[in-house]
Amino acid sequence: MEVIDLKKLIKFYPDKISREMLSDKPEMRVALMCLEAGQALQPHKAPLRLMMYCVEGKGTFIVGDEEIVADEKTAILCDLLVPHGFRADKGERLVVMAVVTPVE
């Protein structure tokens, strides 16, 4: 068992996205990303299933051709090879936990 206190891991950088790998196992990877207002993770594809969970703040999540404005405690699921990304909107910080699982 592992207990991870996200509050202690949240940090922001003015010039780049903060990325903290919380778990990196073959069956599941979990990363915490913290974005200052205006920062973005550009849409990209991966051969994995993904859940993007908004831990804090508010932002715009991109899944395929859709843009979803989401705030705290919202989870967005994405199938494999679908472009996905997110951005912290103007005046908003954003903390996202991404959970990635391989496809069998």
N, C-alpha and C positions, 0 to 999 in steps of 0.2 A: 504494500500500500504506500502511496505517496500523497502528501498533502502539500498543496502549493498555495501560498498566500499571494494572490495577484497584486494586492495593494502595495506590497514591497517591491514588486518588479516593474511597476509602471514608471516610465521615465520618458522624457521628451527631449529631442534635439532640434535646434533651429534649422539645421542644414540637411537632415536626413531622417528617415523613418527609424525608430528604435525597434529592433527585432530581438526577441528573446526566445530561444528554443526551450520549451517547457518539458517536452518529451520527444525523443527521437528513436522510436522502436519500429521494427518492420511492420507491425500490424497497425500502428497509429503514430502520427506525428502531430504535435501540438505546438503552435507558436503564438506568441503575444506580440502584437505590433501596435505602437503608439505613434500617432500622427499629429503634428501641429496643424493648425488651420491652414488650408491650402495644399498640404502635402497629399500625395496620392500613390497608390500601388496600381500601376497601369494594368489594364486587362491583359490576361495571358491565359493560355490553355495548359492543362496538365492531364495525364492519364490516370487521374485519381478522383475519388469522391471527396467533397469538401463541405464543411459547415463553417460559415463565417458568423461569429457571435459578437454582437456589439456589447462590450462590457461597460463602457462609459462613453458619454458624449453623443454626437450625432453626425451622420455622414451619408454619403450617397454610395450605394453598392451597385456594381454593374454585374449582371448575369446575362450572358448572351446579348440580346438587343435591348434588354430592359434595364432601367435605372430605378432603384428602390431607395427612397429616403427612409432611413431607419435610425432609431435611437436606442437607448439602453435596454438591455434584456430582450433584444430581437435576434433571432437566429435565421439565417438564410442558407438554404441547402442548394448545392450545385452538383450536377452530374458531371461525369468525366468528359473531358475535351470540350467543355463549354467555356468560352471566355469569361473570366471573372476578375474583379478588382474592386477597389473602393477608394474614396477620397474623403478627407476632412473638409467640410464645407467652410466657407468664409465665416470667420468668427467662432469656429467650433473646433475643439480638440476631439480626437477620436481614438478609442482603444478597442482593438479587435482581437479576439482569440480565434485562430484558425485551426480546425481539426481536420486532418487529412487521413484518409484510409485508402489502402491499395484496392484495386479491383482484381478479383480472382479470375 
